[in-house]
Amino acid sequence: MVNNFEKIKDLLRKNRDGFTLTEIAKRTRLSRNTARAYVERLIGEKKVNVRKVGPSKLITLKED
């Protein structure tokens, strides 16, 4: 079974334009708080970029 980190990374790989945290939560079927915890860890590991777009933050996977 794919773990939640891989679900989020796969989602971000499929759409290079990125997603908001709410979109990530909906598409991965995780609660928003759980998705936020995983995204925060990915931010700490410097695997994603976060860009402010209006009131939201757009999360994209870093290019390797």
All heavy atoms as TSV, in Angstrom:
chain	resi	resn	atom	element	x	y	z
A	1	MET	N	N	0.841	-1.192	0.000
A	1	MET	CA	C	0.000	0.000	0.000
A	1	MET	C	C	0.881	1.250	0.000
A	1	MET	O	O	1.903	1.307	0.663
A	1	MET	CB	C	-0.897	-0.019	1.232
A	1	MET	CG	C	-1.796	1.164	1.309
A	1	MET	SD	S	-3.023	0.913	2.604
A	1	MET	CE	C	-4.011	2.312	2.287
A	2	VAL	N	N	0.474	2.232	-0.745
A	2	VAL	CA	C	1.223	3.477	-0.857
A	2	VAL	C	C	1.025	4.296	0.413
A	2	VAL	O	O	-0.093	4.468	0.879
A	2	VAL	CB	C	0.755	4.281	-2.095
A	2	VAL	CG1	C	1.464	5.608	-2.179
A	2	VAL	CG2	C	0.951	3.476	-3.360
A	3	ASN	N	N	2.133	4.799	0.976
A	3	ASN	CA	C	1.975	5.603	2.183
A	3	ASN	C	C	1.534	7.024	1.821
A	3	ASN	O	O	1.544	7.417	0.662
A	3	ASN	CB	C	3.245	5.582	3.044
A	3	ASN	CG	C	4.402	6.312	2.419
A	3	ASN	OD1	O	4.240	7.343	1.776
A	3	ASN	ND2	N	5.591	5.804	2.613
A	4	ASN	N	N	1.164	7.787	2.826
A	4	ASN	CA	C	0.600	9.118	2.587
A	4	ASN	C	C	1.606	10.087	1.975
A	4	ASN	O	O	1.227	10.940	1.178
A	4	ASN	CB	C	0.015	9.673	3.881
A	4	ASN	CG	C	-1.210	8.908	4.319
A	4	ASN	OD1	O	-1.950	8.383	3.495
A	4	ASN	ND2	N	-1.427	8.823	5.604
A	5	PHE	N	N	2.892	9.958	2.336
A	5	PHE	CA	C	3.900	10.816	1.717
A	5	PHE	C	C	3.945	10.568	0.219
A	5	PHE	O	O	4.016	11.494	-0.578
A	5	PHE	CB	C	5.292	10.574	2.312
A	5	PHE	CG	C	5.480	11.196	3.654
A	5	PHE	CD1	C	5.604	10.420	4.773
A	5	PHE	CD2	C	5.534	12.571	3.793
A	5	PHE	CE1	C	5.771	10.984	6.013
A	5	PHE	CE2	C	5.694	13.148	5.027
A	5	PHE	CZ	C	5.816	12.351	6.145
A	6	GLU	N	N	3.924	9.298	-0.156
A	6	GLU	CA	C	3.973	8.959	-1.579
A	6	GLU	C	C	2.708	9.422	-2.301
A	6	GLU	O	O	2.780	9.864	-3.447
A	6	GLU	CB	C	4.197	7.459	-1.777
A	6	GLU	CG	C	5.592	7.017	-1.398
A	6	GLU	CD	C	6.681	7.761	-2.154
A	6	GLU	OE1	O	6.574	7.933	-3.381
A	6	GLU	OE2	O	7.651	8.177	-1.504
A	7	LYS	N	N	1.553	9.324	-1.649
A	7	LYS	CA	C	0.313	9.825	-2.254
A	7	LYS	C	C	0.442	11.308	-2.590
A	7	LYS	O	O	0.082	11.743	-3.682
A	7	LYS	CB	C	-0.873	9.651	-1.294
A	7	LYS	CG	C	-1.453	8.292	-1.201
A	7	LYS	CD	C	-2.662	8.353	-0.277
A	7	LYS	CE	C	-3.232	7.014	0.015
A	7	LYS	NZ	N	-4.364	7.087	0.942
A	8	ILE	N	N	0.953	12.073	-1.638
A	8	ILE	CA	C	1.088	13.513	-1.843
A	8	ILE	C	C	2.128	13.808	-2.911
A	8	ILE	O	O	1.892	14.622	-3.808
A	8	ILE	CB	C	1.422	14.217	-0.508
A	8	ILE	CG1	C	0.217	14.129	0.436
A	8	ILE	CG2	C	1.817	15.676	-0.744
A	8	ILE	CD1	C	0.486	14.580	1.855
A	9	LYS	N	N	3.278	13.142	-2.858
A	9	LYS	CA	C	4.313	13.380	-3.865
A	9	LYS	C	C	3.844	12.970	-5.258
A	9	LYS	O	O	4.098	13.681	-6.233
A	9	LYS	CB	C	5.605	12.674	-3.487
A	9	LYS	CG	C	6.277	13.338	-2.287
A	9	LYS	CD	C	7.699	12.919	-2.020
A	9	LYS	CE	C	7.946	11.466	-1.933
A	9	LYS	NZ	N	9.297	11.125	-1.450
A	10	ASP	N	N	3.135	11.848	-5.363
A	10	ASP	CA	C	2.600	11.416	-6.669
A	10	ASP	C	C	1.610	12.441	-7.209
A	10	ASP	O	O	1.629	12.758	-8.405
A	10	ASP	CB	C	1.918	10.052	-6.563
A	10	ASP	CG	C	2.902	8.906	-6.425
A	10	ASP	OD1	O	4.101	9.105	-6.705
A	10	ASP	OD2	O	2.464	7.811	-6.029
A	11	LEU	N	N	0.758	12.949	-6.347
A	11	LEU	CA	C	-0.204	13.972	-6.752
A	11	LEU	C	C	0.520	15.207	-7.284
A	11	LEU	O	O	0.167	15.735	-8.347
A	11	LEU	CB	C	-1.096	14.342	-5.566
A	11	LEU	CG	C	-2.133	15.430	-5.797
A	11	LEU	CD1	C	-3.185	14.954	-6.793
A	11	LEU	CD2	C	-2.770	15.827	-4.478
A	12	LEU	N	N	1.548	15.653	-6.574
A	12	LEU	CA	C	2.288	16.844	-6.993
A	12	LEU	C	C	3.104	16.593	-8.259
A	12	LEU	O	O	3.296	17.501	-9.062
A	12	LEU	CB	C	3.191	17.334	-5.860
A	12	LEU	CG	C	2.445	17.851	-4.625
A	12	LEU	CD1	C	3.425	18.127	-3.495
A	12	LEU	CD2	C	1.629	19.082	-4.940
A	13	ARG	N	N	3.562	15.349	-8.455
A	13	ARG	CA	C	4.292	15.009	-9.693
A	13	ARG	C	C	3.369	15.104	-10.914
A	13	ARG	O	O	3.796	15.493	-11.996
A	13	ARG	CB	C	4.827	13.581	-9.618
A	13	ARG	CG	C	6.184	13.476	-9.038
A	13	ARG	CD	C	6.727	12.040	-9.167
A	13	ARG	NE	N	7.617	11.816	-8.055
A	13	ARG	CZ	C	7.330	11.116	-6.972
A	13	ARG	NH1	N	6.161	10.512	-6.838
A	13	ARG	NH2	N	8.212	10.980	-6.008
A	14	LYS	N	N	2.115	14.729	-10.725
A	14	LYS	CA	C	1.162	14.706	-11.843
A	14	LYS	C	C	0.718	16.098	-12.275
A	14	LYS	O	O	0.258	16.274	-13.396
A	14	LYS	CB	C	-0.065	13.865	-11.462
A	14	LYS	CG	C	0.261	12.398	-11.344
A	14	LYS	CD	C	-0.930	11.613	-10.883
A	14	LYS	CE	C	-0.543	10.155	-10.673
A	14	LYS	NZ	N	-1.629	9.391	-10.085
A	15	ASN	N	N	0.821	17.063	-11.389
A	15	ASN	CA	C	0.414	18.430	-11.728
A	15	ASN	C	C	1.492	19.400	-11.277
A	15	ASN	O	O	1.547	19.778	-10.111
A	15	ASN	CB	C	-0.917	18.782	-11.072
A	15	ASN	CG	C	-1.426	20.134	-11.484
A	15	ASN	OD1	O	-0.707	20.931	-12.072
A	15	ASN	ND2	N	-2.662	20.424	-11.170
A	16	ARG	N	N	2.349	19.794	-12.186
A	16	ARG	CA	C	3.477	20.674	-11.871
A	16	ARG	C	C	3.036	22.070	-11.454
A	16	ARG	O	O	3.812	22.823	-10.895
A	16	ARG	CB	C	4.434	20.771	-13.065
A	16	ARG	CG	C	5.110	19.473	-13.405
A	16	ARG	CD	C	6.091	19.123	-12.344
A	16	ARG	NE	N	6.842	17.931	-12.704
A	16	ARG	CZ	C	7.741	17.398	-11.942
A	16	ARG	NH1	N	8.016	17.935	-10.781
A	16	ARG	NH2	N	8.370	16.308	-12.314
A	17	ASP	N	N	1.764	22.423	-11.709
A	17	ASP	CA	C	1.259	23.735	-11.293
A	17	ASP	C	C	1.021	23.780	-9.794
A	17	ASP	O	O	0.937	24.861	-9.219
A	17	ASP	CB	C	-0.045	24.070	-12.025
A	17	ASP	CG	C	0.176	24.283	-13.503
A	17	ASP	OD1	O	1.298	24.679	-13.892
A	17	ASP	OD2	O	-0.769	24.057	-14.274
A	18	GLY	N	N	0.912	22.629	-9.154
A	18	GLY	CA	C	0.748	22.546	-7.712
A	18	GLY	C	C	-0.695	22.558	-7.256
A	18	GLY	O	O	-1.628	22.674	-8.053
A	19	PHE	N	N	-0.856	22.436	-5.946
A	19	PHE	CA	C	-2.162	22.394	-5.311
A	19	PHE	C	C	-2.124	23.166	-4.009
A	19	PHE	O	O	-1.072	23.286	-3.384
A	19	PHE	CB	C	-2.563	20.945	-4.978
A	19	PHE	CG	C	-2.820	20.084	-6.170
A	19	PHE	CD1	C	-1.870	19.189	-6.610
A	19	PHE	CD2	C	-4.027	20.147	-6.838
A	19	PHE	CE1	C	-2.108	18.378	-7.711
A	19	PHE	CE2	C	-4.279	19.341	-7.933
A	19	PHE	CZ	C	-3.321	18.457	-8.371
A	20	THR	N	N	-3.285	23.609	-3.578
A	20	THR	CA	C	-3.397	24.180	-2.238
A	20	THR	C	C	-3.499	23.020	-1.253
A	20	THR	O	O	-3.753	21.871	-1.643
A	20	THR	CB	C	-4.646	25.069	-2.100
A	20	THR	OG1	O	-5.806	24.242	-2.264
A	20	THR	CG2	C	-4.647	26.209	-3.091
A	21	LEU	N	N	-3.333	23.312	-0.004
A	21	LEU	CA	C	-3.427	22.283	1.025
A	21	LEU	C	C	-4.812	21.637	1.027
A	21	LEU	O	O	-4.938	20.406	1.155
A	21	LEU	CB	C	-3.123	22.890	2.394
A	21	LEU	CG	C	-3.032	21.930	3.552
A	21	LEU	CD1	C	-2.003	20.849	3.300
A	21	LEU	CD2	C	-2.707	22.679	4.820
A	22	THR	N	N	-5.843	22.435	0.846
A	22	THR	CA	C	-7.210	21.907	0.809
A	22	THR	C	C	-7.385	20.939	-0.360
A	22	THR	O	O	-7.993	19.871	-0.211
A	22	THR	CB	C	-8.228	23.056	0.718
A	22	THR	OG1	O	-8.060	23.893	1.863
A	22	THR	CG2	C	-9.652	22.553	0.666
A	23	GLU	N	N	-6.832	21.291	-1.524
A	23	GLU	CA	C	-6.922	20.405	-2.690
A	23	GLU	C	C	-6.170	19.104	-2.449
A	23	GLU	O	O	-6.652	18.031	-2.815
A	23	GLU	CB	C	-6.371	21.100	-3.932
A	23	GLU	CG	C	-7.222	22.236	-4.426
A	23	GLU	CD	C	-6.555	23.032	-5.533
A	23	GLU	OE1	O	-5.322	23.246	-5.484
A	23	GLU	OE2	O	-7.279	23.452	-6.455
A	24	ILE	N	N	-4.999	19.200	-1.838
A	24	ILE	CA	C	-4.222	17.994	-1.534
A	24	ILE	C	C	-5.023	17.092	-0.614
A	24	ILE	O	O	-5.114	15.879	-0.832
A	24	ILE	CB	C	-2.861	18.362	-0.911
A	24	ILE	CG1	C	-1.955	19.013	-1.970
A	24	ILE	CG2	C	-2.179	17.125	-0.312
A	24	ILE	CD1	C	-0.675	19.602	-1.417
A	25	ALA	N	N	-5.623	17.660	0.420
A	25	ALA	CA	C	-6.412	16.877	1.368
A	25	ALA	C	C	-7.575	16.172	0.666
A	25	ALA	O	O	-7.807	14.972	0.884
A	25	ALA	CB	C	-6.921	17.775	2.490
A	26	LYS	N	N	-8.297	16.899	-0.168
A	26	LYS	CA	C	-9.440	16.304	-0.869
A	26	LYS	C	C	-9.016	15.192	-1.808
A	26	LYS	O	O	-9.629	14.127	-1.844
A	26	LYS	CB	C	-10.188	17.376	-1.662
A	26	LYS	CG	C	-11.031	18.280	-0.810
A	26	LYS	CD	C	-11.747	19.306	-1.661
A	26	LYS	CE	C	-12.549	20.272	-0.806
A	26	LYS	NZ	N	-13.164	21.329	-1.601
A	27	ARG	N	N	-7.969	15.428	-2.588
A	27	ARG	CA	C	-7.555	14.455	-3.603
A	27	ARG	C	C	-6.894	13.214	-3.012
A	27	ARG	O	O	-6.902	12.164	-3.639
A	27	ARG	CB	C	-6.643	15.112	-4.631
A	27	ARG	CG	C	-7.402	16.116	-5.489
A	27	ARG	CD	C	-6.449	16.902	-6.376
A	27	ARG	NE	N	-7.152	17.948	-7.079
A	27	ARG	CZ	C	-7.447	17.889	-8.369
A	27	ARG	NH1	N	-7.108	16.855	-9.091
A	27	ARG	NH2	N	-8.076	18.897	-8.929
A	28	THR	N	N	-6.304	13.340	-1.832
A	28	THR	CA	C	-5.681	12.192	-1.183
A	28	THR	C	C	-6.594	11.548	-0.146
A	28	THR	O	O	-6.236	10.540	0.459
A	28	THR	CB	C	-4.360	12.591	-0.496
A	28	THR	OG1	O	-4.619	13.618	0.456
A	28	THR	CG2	C	-3.322	13.038	-1.504
A	29	ARG	N	N	-7.765	12.164	0.061
A	29	ARG	CA	C	-8.746	11.687	1.038
A	29	ARG	C	C	-8.173	11.645	2.458
A	29	ARG	O	O	-8.449	10.730	3.228
A	29	ARG	CB	C	-9.304	10.336	0.635
A	29	ARG	CG	C	-10.092	10.431	-0.644
A	29	ARG	CD	C	-10.749	9.152	-0.979
A	29	ARG	NE	N	-11.545	9.360	-2.188
A	29	ARG	CZ	C	-12.280	8.449	-2.738
A	29	ARG	NH1	N	-12.355	7.254	-2.207
A	29	ARG	NH2	N	-12.968	8.707	-3.824
A	30	LEU	N	N	-7.364	12.632	2.767
A	30	LEU	CA	C	-6.838	12.811	4.114
A	30	LEU	C	C	-7.548	14.011	4.727
A	30	LEU	O	O	-8.024	14.880	4.007
A	30	LEU	CB	C	-5.333	13.096	4.078
A	30	LEU	CG	C	-4.429	12.009	3.507
A	30	LEU	CD1	C	-3.012	12.537	3.340
A	30	LEU	CD2	C	-4.437	10.791	4.411
A	31	SER	N	N	-7.584	14.061	6.051
A	31	SER	CA	C	-8.118	15.275	6.664
A	31	SER	C	C	-7.151	16.419	6.364
A	31	SER	O	O	-5.964	16.191	6.085
A	31	SER	CB	C	-8.267	15.098	8.176
A	31	SER	OG	O	-7.003	15.137	8.807
A	32	ARG	N	N	-7.647	17.637	6.424
A	32	ARG	CA	C	-6.798	18.791	6.137
A	32	ARG	C	C	-5.633	18.853	7.128
A	32	ARG	O	O	-4.506	19.148	6.750
A	32	ARG	CB	C	-7.622	20.084	6.178
A	32	ARG	CG	C	-6.858	21.278	5.676
A	32	ARG	CD	C	-7.752	22.531	5.654
A	32	ARG	NE	N	-7.038	23.647	5.080
A	32	ARG	CZ	C	-6.077	24.325	5.714
A	32	ARG	NH1	N	-5.715	23.990	6.921
A	32	ARG	NH2	N	-5.477	25.332	5.111
A	33	ASN	N	N	-5.891	18.556	8.399
A	33	ASN	CA	C	-4.831	18.595	9.409
A	33	ASN	C	C	-3.769	17.530	9.161
A	33	ASN	O	O	-2.574	17.790	9.332
A	33	ASN	CB	C	-5.409	18.432	10.817
A	33	ASN	CG	C	-6.144	19.666	11.275
A	33	ASN	OD1	O	-5.915	20.760	10.769
A	33	ASN	ND2	N	-7.051	19.499	12.229
A	34	THR	N	N	-4.191	16.344	8.751
A	34	THR	CA	C	-3.236	15.281	8.449
A	34	THR	C	C	-2.411	15.651	7.224
A	34	THR	O	O	-1.179	15.506	7.224
A	34	THR	CB	C	-3.970	13.945	8.220
A	34	THR	OG1	O	-4.692	13.616	9.413
A	34	THR	CG2	C	-3.011	12.832	7.869
A	35	ALA	N	N	-3.063	16.153	6.190
A	35	ALA	CA	C	-2.346	16.582	4.984
A	35	ALA	C	C	-1.346	17.684	5.330
A	35	ALA	O	O	-0.211	17.671	4.853
A	35	ALA	CB	C	-3.331	17.055	3.922
A	36	ARG	N	N	-1.759	18.626	6.183
A	36	ARG	CA	C	-0.862	19.717	6.584
A	36	ARG	C	C	0.374	19.171	7.285
A	36	ARG	O	O	1.497	19.606	7.017
A	36	ARG	CB	C	-1.580	20.707	7.494
A	36	ARG	CG	C	-0.699	21.884	7.898
A	36	ARG	CD	C	-1.395	22.851	8.843
A	36	ARG	NE	N	-1.982	22.225	10.010
A	36	ARG	CZ	C	-1.299	21.838	11.094
A	36	ARG	NH1	N	-0.007	22.007	11.152
A	36	ARG	NH2	N	-1.922	21.274	12.100
A	37	ALA	N	N	0.200	18.186	8.150
A	37	ALA	CA	C	1.336	17.601	8.867
A	37	ALA	C	C	2.326	16.961	7.888
A	37	ALA	O	O	3.544	17.153	8.017
A	37	ALA	CB	C	0.845	16.567	9.881
A	38	TYR	N	N	1.817	16.243	6.903
A	38	TYR	CA	C	2.695	15.624	5.907
A	38	TYR	C	C	3.379	16.683	5.042
A	38	TYR	O	O	4.571	16.586	4.751
A	38	TYR	CB	C	1.923	14.644	5.024
A	38	TYR	CG	C	1.607	13.352	5.722
A	38	TYR	CD1	C	0.301	13.000	6.012
A	38	TYR	CD2	C	2.615	12.474	6.097
A	38	TYR	CE1	C	0.003	11.808	6.664
A	38	TYR	CE2	C	2.333	11.284	6.743
A	38	TYR	CZ	C	1.028	10.964	7.026
A	38	TYR	OH	O	0.744	9.787	7.670
A	39	VAL	N	N	2.639	17.698	4.642
A	39	VAL	CA	C	3.220	18.767	3.826
A	39	VAL	C	C	4.280	19.522	4.627
A	39	VAL	O	O	5.346	19.840	4.096
A	39	VAL	CB	C	2.127	19.716	3.282
A	39	VAL	CG1	C	2.737	20.971	2.683
A	39	VAL	CG2	C	1.285	18.987	2.238
A	40	GLU	N	N	4.031	19.775	5.897
A	40	GLU	CA	C	5.018	20.452	6.749
A	40	GLU	C	C	6.310	19.637	6.817
A	40	GLU	O	O	7.401	20.192	6.785
A	40	GLU	CB	C	4.470	20.695	8.153
A	40	GLU	CG	C	3.388	21.753	8.221
A	40	GLU	CD	C	3.875	23.151	7.899
A	40	GLU	OE1	O	5.053	23.474	8.160
A	40	GLU	OE2	O	3.061	23.930	7.361
A	41	ARG	N	N	6.176	18.338	6.902
A	41	ARG	CA	C	7.374	17.486	6.923
A	41	ARG	C	C	8.116	17.555	5.591
A	41	ARG	O	O	9.345	17.643	5.560
A	41	ARG	CB	C	6.995	16.048	7.251
A	41	ARG	CG	C	8.194	15.155	7.383
A	41	ARG	CD	C	7.854	13.825	7.975
A	41	ARG	NE	N	8.923	12.886	7.691
A	41	ARG	CZ	C	8.818	11.583	7.815
A	41	ARG	NH1	N	7.693	11.058	8.250
A	41	ARG	NH2	N	9.815	10.795	7.535
A	42	LEU	N	N	7.369	17.548	4.485
A	42	LEU	CA	C	8.002	17.676	3.167
A	42	LEU	C	C	8.688	19.034	3.016
A	42	LEU	O	O	9.746	19.130	2.394
A	42	LEU	CB	C	6.964	17.465	2.063
A	42	LEU	CG	C	6.434	16.033	1.924
A	42	LEU	CD1	C	5.245	16.005	0.978
A	42	LEU	CD2	C	7.532	15.098	1.439
A	43	ILE	N	N	8.102	20.086	3.585
A	43	ILE	CA	C	8.723	21.414	3.567
A	43	ILE	C	C	10.040	21.356	4.345
A	43	ILE	O	O	11.065	21.861	3.885
A	43	ILE	CB	C	7.777	22.482	4.152
A	43	ILE	CG1	C	6.589	22.707	3.213
A	43	ILE	CG2	C	8.517	23.797	4.387
A	43	ILE	CD1	C	5.456	23.519	3.829
A	44	GLY	N	N	10.006	20.741	5.531
A	44	GLY	CA	C	11.202	20.612	6.349
A	44	GLY	C	C	12.307	19.833	5.665
A	44	GLY	O	O	13.492	20.126	5.839
A	45	GLU	N	N	11.927	18.857	4.849
A	45	GLU	CA	C	12.893	18.050	4.096
A	45	GLU	C	C	13.292	18.729	2.788
A	45	GLU	O	O	14.059	18.165	2.016
A	45	GLU	CB	C	12.312	16.668	3.807
A	45	GLU	CG	C	12.099	15.832	5.053
A	45	GLU	CD	C	11.391	14.516	4.783
A	45	GLU	OE1	O	11.015	14.254	3.609
A	45	GLU	OE2	O	11.214	13.752	5.737
A	46	LYS	N	N	12.742	19.918	2.551
A	46	LYS	CA	C	13.024	20.712	1.342
A	46	LYS	C	C	12.694	19.960	0.054
A	46	LYS	O	O	13.380	20.064	-0.950
A	46	LYS	CB	C	14.476	21.186	1.335
A	46	LYS	CG	C	14.805	22.063	2.534
A	46	LYS	CD	C	16.194	22.613	2.452
A	46	LYS	CE	C	16.645	23.331	3.671
A	46	LYS	NZ	N	15.898	24.340	4.237
A	47	LYS	N	N	11.581	19.222	0.081
A	47	LYS	CA	C	11.144	18.460	-1.090
A	47	LYS	C	C	10.031	19.155	-1.852
A	47	LYS	O	O	9.685	18.742	-2.946
A	47	LYS	CB	C	10.711	17.059	-0.678
A	47	LYS	CG	C	11.872	16.243	-0.158
A	47	LYS	CD	C	11.491	14.829	0.124
A	47	LYS	CE	C	12.712	14.060	0.588
A	47	LYS	NZ	N	12.422	12.679	0.854
A	48	VAL	N	N	9.445	20.211	-1.249
A	48	VAL	CA	C	8.393	20.955	-1.916
A	48	VAL	C	C	8.674	22.457	-1.812
A	48	VAL	O	O	9.400	22.905	-0.931
A	48	VAL	CB	C	6.991	20.655	-1.322
A	48	VAL	CG1	C	6.586	19.221	-1.570
A	48	VAL	CG2	C	6.927	20.990	0.147
A	49	ASN	N	N	8.082	23.196	-2.734
A	49	ASN	CA	C	8.106	24.655	-2.711
A	49	ASN	C	C	6.730	25.143	-2.293
A	49	ASN	O	O	5.722	24.520	-2.634
A	49	ASN	CB	C	8.414	25.227	-4.102
A	49	ASN	CG	C	9.797	24.871	-4.578
A	49	ASN	OD1	O	10.767	25.011	-3.857
A	49	ASN	ND2	N	9.876	24.391	-5.812
A	50	VAL	N	N	6.698	26.260	-1.595
A	50	VAL	CA	C	5.433	26.869	-1.194
A	50	VAL	C	C	5.439	28.302	-1.686
A	50	VAL	O	O	6.389	29.045	-1.441
A	50	VAL	CB	C	5.253	26.839	0.340
A	50	VAL	CG1	C	3.934	27.472	0.719
A	50	VAL	CG2	C	5.345	25.420	0.863
A	51	ARG	N	N	4.378	28.650	-2.420
A	51	ARG	CA	C	4.265	30.000	-2.985
A	51	ARG	C	C	2.924	30.576	-2.578
A	51	ARG	O	O	1.898	29.914	-2.676
A	51	ARG	CB	C	4.368	29.899	-4.510
A	51	ARG	CG	C	4.289	31.194	-5.236
A	51	ARG	CD	C	4.656	31.030	-6.711
A	51	ARG	NE	N	3.972	29.933	-7.372
A	51	ARG	CZ	C	2.989	30.100	-8.271
A	51	ARG	NH1	N	2.580	31.291	-8.603
A	51	ARG	NH2	N	2.437	29.056	-8.833
A	52	LYS	N	N	2.944	31.799	-2.081
A	52	LYS	CA	C	1.712	32.464	-1.652
A	52	LYS	C	C	0.977	32.984	-2.891
A	52	LYS	O	O	1.560	33.682	-3.714
A	52	LYS	CB	C	2.067	33.613	-0.715
A	52	LYS	CG	C	0.889	34.246	-0.074
A	52	LYS	CD	C	0.895	33.984	1.407
A	52	LYS	CE	C	-0.118	34.869	2.072
A	52	LYS	NZ	N	-1.148	34.152	2.720
A	53	VAL	N	N	-0.288	32.618	-3.011
A	53	VAL	CA	C	-1.143	33.067	-4.108
A	53	VAL	C	C	-2.431	33.573	-3.472
A	53	VAL	O	O	-3.283	32.775	-3.067
A	53	VAL	CB	C	-1.439	31.935	-5.121
A	53	VAL	CG1	C	-2.354	32.433	-6.216
A	53	VAL	CG2	C	-0.161	31.366	-5.695
A	54	GLY	N	N	-2.550	34.880	-3.345
A	54	GLY	CA	C	-3.701	35.442	-2.647
A	54	GLY	C	C	-3.676	34.969	-1.206
A	54	GLY	O	O	-2.631	34.958	-0.571
A	55	PRO	N	N	-4.803	34.521	-0.684
A	55	PRO	CA	C	-4.830	34.058	0.704
A	55	PRO	C	C	-4.324	32.614	0.872
A	55	PRO	O	O	-4.160	32.144	1.985
A	55	PRO	CB	C	-6.310	34.154	1.069
A	55	PRO	CG	C	-7.015	33.951	-0.229
A	55	PRO	CD	C	-6.130	34.602	-1.270
A	56	SER	N	N	-4.077	31.933	-0.233
A	56	SER	CA	C	-3.678	30.515	-0.182
A	56	SER	C	C	-2.198	30.336	-0.430
A	56	SER	O	O	-1.516	31.225	-0.937
A	56	SER	CB	C	-4.453	29.738	-1.246
A	56	SER	OG	O	-5.826	29.826	-1.030
A	57	LYS	N	N	-1.732	29.152	-0.107
A	57	LYS	CA	C	-0.352	28.764	-0.408
A	57	LYS	C	C	-0.407	27.642	-1.427
A	57	LYS	O	O	-1.127	26.665	-1.250
A	57	LYS	CB	C	0.358	28.275	0.856
A	57	LYS	CG	C	0.544	29.364	1.872
A	57	LYS	CD	C	1.214	28.826	3.121
A	57	LYS	CE	C	1.333	29.911	4.156
A	57	LYS	NZ	N	1.777	29.383	5.443
A	58	LEU	N	N	0.347	27.807	-2.500
A	58	LEU	CA	C	0.402	26.811	-3.560
A	58	LEU	C	C	1.633	25.937	-3.331
A	58	LEU	O	O	2.740	26.442	-3.203
A	58	LEU	CB	C	0.469	27.499	-4.915
A	58	LEU	CG	C	0.173	26.649	-6.128
A	58	LEU	CD1	C	-1.262	26.115	-6.062
A	58	LEU	CD2	C	0.362	27.436	-7.387
A	59	ILE	N	N	1.420	24.644	-3.271
A	59	ILE	CA	C	2.487	23.694	-2.967
A	59	ILE	C	C	2.857	22.952	-4.231
A	59	ILE	O	O	1.999	22.373	-4.905
A	59	ILE	CB	C	2.035	22.725	-1.860
A	59	ILE	CG1	C	1.696	23.529	-0.605
A	59	ILE	CG2	C	3.106	21.687	-1.568
A	59	ILE	CD1	C	0.658	22.897	0.264
A	60	THR	N	N	4.152	22.967	-4.561
A	60	THR	CA	C	4.654	22.274	-5.734
A	60	THR	C	C	5.831	21.402	-5.330
A	60	THR	O	O	6.551	21.715	-4.376
A	60	THR	CB	C	5.113	23.245	-6.843
A	60	THR	OG1	O	6.089	24.142	-6.308
A	60	THR	CG2	C	3.950	24.050	-7.387
A	61	LEU	N	N	6.049	20.333	-6.066
A	61	LEU	CA	C	7.174	19.451	-5.820
A	61	LEU	C	C	8.425	20.085	-6.411
A	61	LEU	O	O	8.391	20.627	-7.517
A	61	LEU	CB	C	6.914	18.088	-6.477
A	61	LEU	CG	C	7.778	16.932	-6.071
A	61	LEU	CD1	C	7.618	16.630	-4.583
A	61	LEU	CD2	C	7.432	15.696	-6.884
A	62	LYS	N	N	9.535	20.048	-5.678
A	62	LYS	CA	C	10.793	20.595	-6.195
A	62	LYS	C	C	11.297	19.714	-7.318
A	62	LYS	O	O	11.160	18.494	-7.273
A	62	LYS	CB	C	11.846	20.670	-5.092
A	62	LYS	CG	C	11.661	21.837	-4.186
A	62	LYS	CD	C	12.880	22.035	-3.322
A	62	LYS	CE	C	12.705	23.308	-2.528
A	62	LYS	NZ	N	13.872	23.598	-1.709
A	63	GLU	N	N	11.885	20.356	-8.301
A	63	GLU	CA	C	12.496	19.627	-9.411
A	63	GLU	C	C	13.802	19.004	-8.930
A	63	GLU	O	O	14.564	19.644	-8.227
A	63	GLU	CB	C	12.794	20.578	-10.572
A	63	GLU	CG	C	11.590	21.279	-11.137
A	63	GLU	CD	C	10.719	20.378	-11.976
A	63	GLU	OE1	O	11.262	19.436	-12.592
A	63	GLU	OE2	O	9.516	20.609	-12.036
A	64	ASP	N	N	14.029	17.754	-9.289
A	64	ASP	CA	C	15.298	17.100	-8.913
A	64	ASP	C	C	16.340	17.290	-9.963
A	64	ASP	O	O	16.157	17.412	-11.085
A	64	ASP	CB	C	15.075	15.612	-8.657
A	64	ASP	CG	C	14.273	15.385	-7.379
A	64	ASP	OD1	O	14.367	16.234	-6.468
A	64	ASP	OD2	O	13.583	14.369	-7.302
